[in-house]
Amino acid sequence: MKKLFLWLLILGGLSSLRGTAAGPNAAYDLESFAKLPVVFNGRHQPVDSLGRNSLIQIRHRYGLYDAKEKREVPAAEWVAEVMMRPEVADDRKAFRLDHPDLISLLKLPGKDESRGEDGKHYSWNQLAPGFKEIEDQARRILSEKKDASQRNAFEQDLLKLRNALTLYLRLKNTVHPQDTTNFTEELAAFEQAIPGGVAAAREQQVGRSYNTNDLERLLRFASRYDVIKEMEPPLIIPPAPTKTAEDWQRSGDVLLNHLRGEPLPEALTSWAAISTAFRTGNPTEFNSAVARYQQQLAANPVVAPDRAKASREVFFNRMAPFYNTMPLYVGAFLLACFYWFNFAEWARKTAWWMVMVAFVIHTIGLIFRMWLEGRPPVTNLYSSAIFIGWGSVGLGLILEKFWRNGIGLVVGSSLGFVTLIIAHNLALGGDTLQMLQAVLDTNFWLATHVVIVTLGYASTYVAGFLAIIYIVRGVFTKGLDEATGKSLARMVYGIVCFGTLFSFVGTVLGGIWADQSWGRFWGWDPKENGALIIVLWNALILHARWGGLVRERGLMNLAIVGNIVTSWSWFGTNMLGIGLHSYGFMSGAFLWLGGFILSQLALVALGSLPFEYWRSHQARKTGSGPRPPGARPSRTPEAVAA
Amino acid sequence: MSAVATDPTPAARGSAAPPPAPARAWWRPLLDFFSSLRLTVVLLALSIVVVFFGTLAQTEDGLYVAQEKYFQSLFAVWSPHTPGWQWLKIPLPGGYLLGILLLINLLAAHATRFKFTWKKSGIFLTHFGIILLLIGQLTTDLFSRESRMRFAEGEFRNYTEDFHSTELAVLTDTTDPTLEQAVVFPESRLQSGAELKHNSLPFTLRIVEYFPNSDPEVLADPASATNFTGIGRRFAFSPIPVTRAMDSKNVPSSVVEAVGPDGKVLGRWFLSAWAGDADMANVLFVSWMRSFQKQGDGSPFVRARRLVDDITTPQTVEIGGKSYTLVLRPERYYQPFSLDLLKVTHEKYQGTDTPKNFQSRVRIDNPGTGEKREVDIYMNNPLRYDGLTFFQHQMDSSPMNLDGRPVTVFQVVRNPTWLTPYLGTLVVGAGLMVQFSIHLFCFIRKRTA
C-alpha cells in the first residue's frame, strides 16, 4: 500500500512539472523577462500575468498551442511577441471564436486539419479583413441594445471578439508603436528631430519663416506617440526614485513629455534595447538587456515592492496550485469509490493521503494568493469557488477522520474537483487578482462576512453531496446498510447545523457591512436575498427534523434541495443582474445552472421512490439484516440529536 | 437530546387526531396550531418562496417597488412579465404577514412547549435574537428616515434633503446668505387648486397646476408665454408619469399664482424642482451641453451654462416694497449643527476609471454645544453624529458643480433602532454556537465512550 502511495505521489509530482518544449525562442531568457513589473488595469503585475490574463480572455487558455511548431507557446513568450515582434504574433491563432455565425460572417475557414485550421482559433491576420464588419456590427449593437440583456449569443460573442481585438491592439502598442522595426534607432531619430522641430515651431508661432521639413518630421513622431498613448496600453515605465509607487507611466506619456523638455527615463531606453534585440533576433543582447533593466529596477527603491511581488506572482503562476490539485482530487475520488466496492483499506488510506496532499497544496495556494493580494481569501466570484472547494475538502477530511468509511473522502474530493473546475471557468473573465471597487476595499468585512458566508455555502454543499451519496448508494447499490445510513444522517444533520450557523452569521454580517457603508442594514438586494434563502432553508431542515416531519430519507431530500438553493444564491442571483427575460440569460452559465438544478431535482425524485425499488432495501429484506431506514420511527433520541 | 423533548407523544405533533379530552378549552387547538413546529416549517417555506419571487420581481419592478410589494406588505401577487405568461398569477403572503406569524409562532411555542433547560439554552438565545431581528427590521421600516446632503467643496450645509419628497418654500429674507428665513409648505398641500396662506405672507399662493413628475422644455418662441412672470417665459414643464424605480427621482413642477390681499393677481409663475434642486440643475446642464455638442455648436459649455443660469434665476413676488422668493425644492430637514465641506478626494486606480477611494473632509460646527472639529468620511467609514449617520454616497462618478468645484453627496440616515440588528446578530450567533457545541460535545462523548 505504502509503495503504491509513494508512486502516486511521484506521478503527481511529475505531472505538475510540465516543462515547455524548446521552441525557436529557447535561447531567450524569457523567464527573467516574464518577471518584469508593469501596471495594467490599475494592478501592479509581472509581464507574465499580463500575458496570461490577456490570453485567457481572448483564447480561454493560459497558453497557446501552435500547431505548426507543435508546441505550447507560454504566455510570457506570446506577449513578448505581441509587444515586440508583432509580425510573428499576428500569425498565431490567438483568438477563439465560438459562434458559427460569427465565423461565417467574417468568412473564416472552417475545420480543416490538413491546412492547420481547427475551426475555432484564428489569427489577427485572418481576422483583419473583417475588422470593418466587426466594427459596423458592434456599433449597431451598442447603439440599439444598450442593455446587455437584450443581446443574443451572436451579438455577445461579437462584442467579446471586439474587446479581444482591442486588448490585443493595446498590447501591441505597449512598448512602442506597432510598426516600429527598430525602437533604438527610432529613439535616436526622434532625439535628432527635436532641436530642429522645436526651433521651427517657435519660428512658426511668432510668424517668421521656418523649416517645414523639420517641423513635419517632429509632428510625425508626436502624432505616433499620441496615438499609442490614447490606446491606453499597459504602463511600463516605472516611477523615478523621487516619485511614489503610483506614478507609473505609459511609454507614450514619457515620449510626449520628452518633447516638453523632460529627459527620457532610463527605463524607456532599456525597453528599447530589449525590444530591438528581440526584434532583430539577438538572444545574447536580449538577455543582457533584460538583466541590465532588472539591475536598474533593483537600484530604484520605489519599485522594490513591485519587483518582489512580480517574482512571487510568476512563481505562483508556475506553481498553478489549484490547477495541479485537480488530478489528485479525481484520483482520490476514484479510489474512495473503489473502496466502497471491496472495502480494501489500502484504497481508503491511499485516497485519504491523496486528499491530504491536495488539501495542503490547495491551502498553500490560498495562503500564497492572500499574500500576493494582501487580502482575505475571497475577493471575487473566482476566489469564492476556490474557497468553497477548500472548505468542503476540509469538512470532508473531518468527517472522514470520525467515520473512516470513505464518505468524507468522496464528498471532499468531488466538491474540491468540481469547485476548481468552476473556478477555472470563472477565470475566463480575465485577471483573477483584479483590484477591488472602492466599496469593497475593506479587509475587515472581506475577512469576516465574505469568508463566513462562503463557509456557509461550502457546508450546505457538503450536506447536499452527502445526501446524494445516500440516495445513489441506497437506490443503485446494496452498499447502504442501516449503519451507513444512520451515520450519513448524522453527518448531514451535523453539517446542516454548521451550515446554519455560518450562513446566518455570514449573512447578517453582510447586513452590518451594508449598514456601515450606506446606512441600510437590509436592502433586499438579490445577493442578500439569496443568502437569506440559504439561512431559511437550513432552518427549515432543522425544524422539520426536530418536528419529526422528515426522517432519514426526507432529511436527505431536503439537503439535496439545499444544493439548488445554494447554487441559486451563488450564481443565479448574479445572472438576475442582466435580466431574466433576455437571450443572454439563456446562454452559458445559465444552462449549466439549469442543468444542475434539474439533476438535483432528479435525485430528489429518485430519493422519493418507494423503498421496494431501492436495491439496498431489497438486500436488507432478503438478508436477515436490520430494518431499512425510515421504515421505523427514526426519532429515537440518538437519531435526532446526533 | 431533542428540541421537542417536551412533546409528550409523537401523536400530539402531527396531523393525527387530538386525544379525546372532553375538558379542553376552546382556545387550546388554536394555541396548538400556533405553537406547532409544522407551522414553523410551513412559514419558513413560504418565506423562502416570497423572498424568491420578491427577488425575481426586482428585475422588472425595481428594488424599491418590489420591496414594498412583497416584503413590506401583508399580501402580494406575483405575475411574470414574459409575454404570453401574464395570465399566471401567484398569490403570496407578504413579508409583514409572515414576520408577524413567525413571531406569534415563536412566542406561542415558548409559552407552551418549551421548558428552559441548560441543554436548550442555545435555542432560547437563538429565538430571542430572532425576535430582536424581526422587531428591529419592523421598527427600521417604521422609524428610519433617509435623506441626502449634497454640496460642493467650500460650501456648508445645516440641512439634509429628502430624495423622495418636495416642498414649496417662500424665502422671506435673503439678505444674509448664511441664514435663510422661509415659509415652507409640504408636498401634501401642493395640489392643483389649493390655496396656501400664512400669517407672515402678505399674499396667498394659488396652485393652478401641480405635476408630481415633469420634463423640462426650452420654449422656441418665448413670446407665446407672456402670461408668465419669471422662468415660465423661457421654459415649459410638462407632466410625465410618476417613477418608482430605485435611484430615479420624480422632479415635480407647478404653476402658481400669487394673489394680493385686495384679490389682485400679482403674477403667475412656473416653479420647478428642475430649477430648485441643484442636483437636477446639474443634470440639465450636462444634457443640454451634450445636445449642443451633438448639434455641432461651437461653445456648448457656454450656451448650456447660460440656459442653466436662466432657469435658476430667482423668482420673486414683489409686494409692499419687499420681495419674496418662490422655490420648489426637495424637502429640507434642518439640523442644529452644520457641516463645512473642506476637501473632496476621488482617487482612481492607476491608468483606469475604477474608483479606488471617495473621501470627504468636513468640519462639524455645533453652536449649541460649541463643538467644532474636523473629520473624514469615506467608504465604509461613516460619521455618526447627533442621531444621524452620514455615508459617503457616490460610488462611480465624480460630479462637479457648475463652477467646476468637486461635489460630494452624503446619504444621511436617521435610524433610532440601528443597534438592534447588531444585538440580534450577536445573540443569535451566540445561541447557535452554544446549541451546536452542546450537540457536538454529546456526539463526541458518545463516540469516544
Chai-1 contact restraints between the chains, C-beta under 6 A:
chainA,res_idxA,chainB,res_idxB,connection_type,confidence,min_distance_angstrom,max_distance_angstrom,comment,restraint_id
A,V39,B,Q350,contact,1.0,0.0,6.0,A-B,restraint_1
A,N41,B,T352,contact,1.0,0.0,6.0,A-B,restraint_2
A,G42,B,Y349,contact,1.0,0.0,6.0,A-B,restraint_3
A,G42,B,Q350,contact,1.0,0.0,6.0,A-B,restraint_4
A,G42,B,T352,contact,1.0,0.0,6.0,A-B,restraint_5
A,G42,B,T354,contact,1.0,0.0,6.0,A-B,restraint_6
A,L235,B,G351,contact,1.0,0.0,6.0,A-B,restraint_7
A,E246,B,Q350,contact,1.0,0.0,6.0,A-B,restraint_8
A,M435,B,Y349,contact,1.0,0.0,6.0,A-B,restraint_9
A,A438,B,P355,contact,1.0,0.0,6.0,A-B,restraint_10
A,A438,B,K356,contact,1.0,0.0,6.0,A-B,restraint_11
A,A438,B,N357,contact,1.0,0.0,6.0,A-B,restraint_12
A,A438,B,F358,contact,1.0,0.0,6.0,A-B,restraint_13
A,A438,B,M379,contact,1.0,0.0,6.0,A-B,restraint_14
A,V439,B,M379,contact,1.0,0.0,6.0,A-B,restraint_15
A,V439,B,M395,contact,1.0,0.0,6.0,A-B,restraint_16
A,T442,B,N380,contact,1.0,0.0,6.0,A-B,restraint_17
A,C497,B,F436,contact,1.0,0.0,6.0,A-B,restraint_18
A,L501,B,L432,contact,1.0,0.0,6.0,A-B,restraint_19
A,L501,B,F436,contact,1.0,0.0,6.0,A-B,restraint_20
A,V505,B,G429,contact,1.0,0.0,6.0,A-B,restraint_21
A,V508,B,T425,contact,1.0,0.0,6.0,A-B,restraint_22
A,Q516,B,N380,contact,1.0,0.0,6.0,A-B,restraint_23
A,S517,B,N380,contact,1.0,0.0,6.0,A-B,restraint_24
A,W518,B,F391,contact,1.0,0.0,6.0,A-B,restraint_25
A,W518,B,Q411,contact,1.0,0.0,6.0,A-B,restraint_26
A,G519,B,T389,contact,1.0,0.0,6.0,A-B,restraint_27
A,G519,B,F391,contact,1.0,0.0,6.0,A-B,restraint_28
A,G519,B,Q411,contact,1.0,0.0,6.0,A-B,restraint_29
A,G519,B,V413,contact,1.0,0.0,6.0,A-B,restraint_30
A,F521,B,P421,contact,1.0,0.0,6.0,A-B,restraint_31
A,W524,B,Q67,contact,1.0,0.0,6.0,A-B,restraint_32
A,W524,B,F71,contact,1.0,0.0,6.0,A-B,restraint_33
A,P526,B,T55,contact,1.0,0.0,6.0,A-B,restraint_34
A,N529,B,V51,contact,1.0,0.0,6.0,A-B,restraint_35
A,N529,B,T55,contact,1.0,0.0,6.0,A-B,restraint_36
A,L532,B,V51,contact,1.0,0.0,6.0,A-B,restraint_37
A,I533,B,I48,contact,1.0,0.0,6.0,A-B,restraint_38
A,I533,B,V51,contact,1.0,0.0,6.0,A-B,restraint_39
A,L536,B,L44,contact,1.0,0.0,6.0,A-B,restraint_40
A,L536,B,S47,contact,1.0,0.0,6.0,A-B,restraint_41
A,L536,B,I48,contact,1.0,0.0,6.0,A-B,restraint_42
A,A539,B,L44,contact,1.0,0.0,6.0,A-B,restraint_43
A,L540,B,V41,contact,1.0,0.0,6.0,A-B,restraint_44
A,L540,B,L44,contact,1.0,0.0,6.0,A-B,restraint_45
A,H543,B,L37,contact,1.0,0.0,6.0,A-B,restraint_46
A,H543,B,T40,contact,1.0,0.0,6.0,A-B,restraint_47
A,H543,B,V41,contact,1.0,0.0,6.0,A-B,restraint_48
A,A544,B,V41,contact,1.0,0.0,6.0,A-B,restraint_49
A,W546,B,A3,contact,1.0,0.0,6.0,A-B,restraint_50
A,W546,B,V4,contact,1.0,0.0,6.0,A-B,restraint_51
A,G547,B,L37,contact,1.0,0.0,6.0,A-B,restraint_52
A,G548,B,R13,contact,1.0,0.0,6.0,A-B,restraint_53
A,L549,B,V41,contact,1.0,0.0,6.0,A-B,restraint_54
A,L576,B,T59,contact,1.0,0.0,6.0,A-B,restraint_55
A,G579,B,T59,contact,1.0,0.0,6.0,A-B,restraint_56
A,L580,B,T59,contact,1.0,0.0,6.0,A-B,restraint_57
A,H581,B,T82,contact,1.0,0.0,6.0,A-B,restraint_58
A,V640,B,S2,contact,1.0,0.0,6.0,A-B,restraint_59
A,A641,B,M1,contact,1.0,0.0,6.0,A-B,restraint_60
